[in-house]
Amino acid sequence: MSYRASKAALNQIVRTASIELRRRNKQSVVVALHPGTVATALSEKYLNRHPSIPAEAAATRLLEVVRALRPEHSGGFYDYAMGPLPW
């Protein structure tokens, strides 16, 4: 339960920060990003259920998303392929 509560709080922080920062800087972008399943010790028990990628590849994909973000994306939640994710 505490994990879900902390994720909900994080989501609300992203949305609220995007609103507050836009008031000061119309070009600001605040988003949450989902890297997909990254092959690490933390995700080891899930690797046989989900496709995974090495951490370096995940970081590269997220940097590509960051480069593509525009102010109209602010407040959203996006995956590693710039696909919008529902809150």
VENBELSUL-V988787 format. One record per run of one state. SS is the DSSP state (A for helix, B for strand, O for the rest). FROM is the first residue (numbers start at 1). TO is the last residue. If there is no record, write none. Layout:
ss=SS from=FROM to=TO
ss=SS from=FROM to=TO
//
This chain:
ss=O from=1 to=1
ss=A from=2 to=24
ss=O from=25 to=31
ss=B from=32 to=34
ss=O from=35 to=36
ss=B from=37 to=38
ss=O from=39 to=43
ss=A from=44 to=46
ss=O from=47 to=51
ss=B from=52 to=53
ss=O from=54 to=54
ss=A from=55 to=68
ss=O from=69 to=70
ss=A from=71 to=73
ss=O from=74 to=76
ss=B from=77 to=79
ss=O from=80 to=83
ss=B from=84 to=84
ss=O from=85 to=87
//
